[in-house]
Amino acid sequence: MRFLTDFADQAVILPLVVAIALALAAQGWRRGALVWLAAVAGTFAAMLALKLTFLACTPLFSPMEIRSPSGHVAAATVVAGGLAALLTGRRRSILPVALLAAVVIGMSRLVLGAHSLPEVILGAVVGLAGAAALLRFAGPPPPLRLAPIVAVVVVVAALFHGMHLQAEAAIRQTAYRAGLLFAVCQPTPATPQASLRLPGRDG
């Protein structure tokens, strides 16, 4: 499961997103490349905002079993679904591909104990929204050569697989400090550091 989940780590996803944008631009689809970058960046920004909100206000959301929505699932969903949408230009192609990515990565996160089911579902919803926005604003694709794009995906994923970007600790520290600013979000005296030490929750 660790092997599967590492494909959705930001250390893999970020260079992959940039490489795909370059591959699209190289084939003359600059609008698609820009919208691709914007949609993925918007998805990541939305996930960051959700993570900060839920982590900062853990006492409010802990009954829902949501502390940190899965960034791995959101990333896998928007990249897989968005790439399918870009290459086919069909809205109906998003759902099956995005759901497959969400299920595979989501199951790996659940088995590893990194996230709860609601956290996985929320990540999938955000990623799917990002993929849908990508198709909405990218417009119809020009004739594309798929082989170079597939080659880029395979090579970049192989090169960066196994690397990890440790962003979650910084997010948790920021969320904890933000939570102290709001009385309703302040953790109980017994648990101020506990929410920052959840083993395995790295995105």
C-alpha positions as CSV (number, residue, x, y, z in Angstrom):
1,M,0.0,0.0,0.0
2,R,2.9,2.4,0.7
3,F,4.0,1.8,-2.9
4,L,0.6,2.9,-4.3
5,T,0.2,5.9,-2.0
6,D,3.6,7.3,-2.8
7,F,2.5,7.9,-6.4
8,A,0.2,10.6,-5.0
9,D,2.8,12.3,-2.8
10,Q,3.4,15.9,-3.6
11,A,7.0,15.1,-4.3
12,V,5.7,13.1,-7.3
13,I,2.6,15.2,-8.2
14,L,4.2,18.6,-8.4
15,P,6.9,17.7,-10.9
16,L,4.4,15.6,-12.8
17,V,2.0,18.5,-13.1
18,V,4.7,20.9,-14.4
19,A,6.0,18.2,-16.8
20,I,2.5,17.7,-18.2
21,A,2.0,21.4,-18.6
22,L,5.3,21.7,-20.6
23,A,4.2,18.7,-22.7
24,L,0.9,20.4,-23.6
25,A,2.6,23.7,-24.3
26,A,5.1,22.0,-26.5
27,Q,2.3,20.7,-28.7
28,G,0.9,24.1,-29.1
29,W,-1.9,24.0,-26.5
30,R,-0.9,26.9,-24.3
31,R,-4.4,27.5,-23.0
32,G,-4.7,23.9,-21.9
33,A,-1.4,24.1,-20.2
34,L,-2.3,27.3,-18.3
35,V,-5.7,26.0,-17.3
36,W,-4.2,22.7,-16.2
37,L,-1.8,24.5,-13.9
38,A,-4.5,26.8,-12.6
39,A,-6.9,24.0,-11.9
40,V,-4.4,21.9,-10.0
41,A,-3.1,24.9,-8.1
42,G,-6.7,25.8,-7.2
43,T,-7.3,22.3,-6.0
44,F,-4.2,22.4,-3.8
45,A,-5.2,25.8,-2.4
46,A,-8.7,24.5,-1.5
47,M,-7.2,21.5,0.2
48,L,-4.7,23.7,2.2
49,A,-7.6,25.9,3.3
50,L,-9.7,22.9,4.4
51,K,-6.7,21.3,6.2
52,L,-6.0,24.5,8.1
53,T,-9.7,24.9,9.0
54,F,-10.3,21.4,10.2
55,L,-7.0,21.1,12.0
56,A,-7.4,24.5,13.7
57,C,-10.9,23.7,14.8
58,T,-10.4,20.0,15.7
59,P,-12.8,20.2,18.7
60,L,-15.6,21.2,16.4
61,F,-15.0,18.6,13.7
62,S,-13.7,15.6,15.6
63,P,-17.2,14.1,15.8
64,M,-17.2,14.0,12.0
65,E,-13.9,12.1,12.0
66,I,-12.4,14.9,9.9
67,R,-9.1,16.4,11.0
68,S,-7.0,16.6,7.8
69,P,-8.7,15.9,4.5
70,S,-6.6,13.7,2.2
71,G,-4.3,15.7,0.0
72,H,-3.1,12.5,-1.6
73,V,-6.6,11.6,-2.7
74,A,-7.3,15.1,-4.0
75,A,-4.1,15.2,-5.9
76,A,-4.6,11.8,-7.5
77,T,-8.2,12.6,-8.4
78,V,-7.6,16.0,-10.0
79,V,-4.5,14.8,-11.9
80,A,-6.0,11.6,-13.2
81,G,-9.5,13.0,-13.9
82,G,-8.1,16.3,-15.3
83,L,-5.6,14.5,-17.6
84,A,-8.4,12.3,-18.9
85,A,-10.6,15.3,-19.5
86,L,-7.8,17.2,-21.3
87,L,-6.9,14.4,-23.6
88,T,-10.4,13.4,-24.5
89,G,-12.3,16.7,-24.2
90,R,-15.3,14.8,-22.8
91,R,-16.9,15.5,-19.4
92,R,-18.0,11.9,-19.0
93,S,-14.4,10.7,-19.1
94,I,-13.6,12.5,-15.8
95,L,-15.8,10.5,-13.4
96,P,-14.6,6.9,-14.1
97,V,-10.9,7.8,-14.2
98,A,-11.1,10.2,-11.3
99,L,-13.1,7.7,-9.2
100,L,-10.6,4.9,-10.0
101,A,-7.7,7.1,-8.8
102,A,-9.6,8.1,-5.7
103,V,-10.5,4.5,-4.8
104,V,-7.0,3.2,-5.3
105,I,-5.2,6.0,-3.4
106,G,-8.0,6.3,-0.9
107,M,-7.9,2.6,0.0
108,S,-4.1,2.9,0.4
109,R,-4.6,5.8,2.8
110,L,-7.2,3.9,4.8
111,V,-5.2,0.7,5.0
112,L,-2.1,2.7,6.2
113,G,-4.3,4.4,8.8
114,A,-3.4,7.8,7.4
115,H,-7.0,9.1,7.0
116,S,-10.6,8.3,8.0
117,L,-13.2,7.6,5.3
118,P,-14.8,11.1,5.5
119,E,-11.3,12.6,5.0
120,V,-10.8,10.4,1.9
121,I,-14.2,11.3,0.5
122,L,-13.7,15.0,1.0
123,G,-10.4,14.9,-0.8
124,A,-12.0,13.0,-3.7
125,V,-14.8,15.6,-4.0
126,V,-12.3,18.5,-4.1
127,G,-10.2,16.7,-6.6
128,L,-13.2,15.9,-8.8
129,A,-14.3,19.5,-8.7
130,G,-10.9,20.6,-9.8
131,A,-11.0,18.2,-12.8
132,A,-14.4,19.4,-13.8
133,A,-13.3,23.0,-13.6
134,L,-10.3,22.1,-15.8
135,L,-12.6,20.7,-18.5
136,R,-14.9,23.7,-18.3
137,F,-12.2,26.3,-18.9
138,A,-9.6,24.5,-21.0
139,G,-11.9,24.3,-24.1
140,P,-11.7,21.6,-26.7
141,P,-8.2,20.1,-27.2
142,P,-6.4,20.4,-30.5
143,P,-5.0,17.2,-32.1
144,L,-2.5,15.9,-29.6
145,R,0.1,13.2,-29.8
146,L,-0.6,11.1,-26.8
147,A,2.6,9.0,-26.8
148,P,4.8,11.9,-25.6
149,I,2.4,12.8,-22.8
150,V,2.1,9.3,-21.6
151,A,5.9,9.0,-21.7
152,V,6.3,12.1,-19.6
153,V,3.9,10.7,-17.0
154,V,5.7,7.4,-16.8
155,V,9.2,8.8,-16.7
156,V,8.4,11.5,-14.1
157,A,6.4,9.1,-11.9
158,A,9.3,6.6,-12.0
159,L,12.0,9.2,-11.2
160,F,10.2,10.8,-8.3
161,H,8.4,7.8,-6.8
162,G,9.4,7.1,-3.2
163,M,10.3,10.7,-2.5
164,H,8.3,12.6,0.1
165,L,7.5,16.3,0.6
166,Q,7.0,16.8,4.3
167,A,4.5,19.6,4.2
168,E,2.0,18.2,6.7
169,A,4.0,19.1,9.8
170,A,4.2,22.7,8.8
171,I,0.5,22.8,8.0
172,R,-0.3,21.3,11.5
173,Q,1.9,23.9,13.2
174,T,0.2,26.7,11.3
175,A,-3.2,25.4,12.0
176,Y,-2.5,25.0,15.7
177,R,-1.4,28.6,16.0
178,A,-4.4,29.8,14.0
179,G,-6.7,27.8,16.3
180,L,-5.4,29.7,19.3
181,L,-6.8,32.9,17.8
182,F,-10.4,31.7,17.9
183,A,-11.9,30.7,21.2
184,V,-14.2,28.1,19.7
185,C,-11.3,26.4,18.0
186,Q,-8.9,26.3,21.0
187,P,-7.9,22.7,21.9
188,T,-8.5,21.4,25.4
189,P,-5.6,21.6,27.8
190,A,-5.0,17.9,27.6
191,T,-4.7,17.8,23.8
192,P,-2.8,20.9,22.4
193,Q,0.0,18.9,21.0
194,A,-1.8,15.6,20.3
195,S,-3.4,16.9,17.1
196,L,0.1,17.7,15.8
197,R,1.4,14.1,16.4
198,L,-0.9,11.9,14.4
199,P,1.4,9.1,13.1
200,G,1.3,8.5,9.4
201,R,-1.0,11.5,8.5
202,D,1.3,13.1,5.9
203,G,-1.2,14.4,3.4
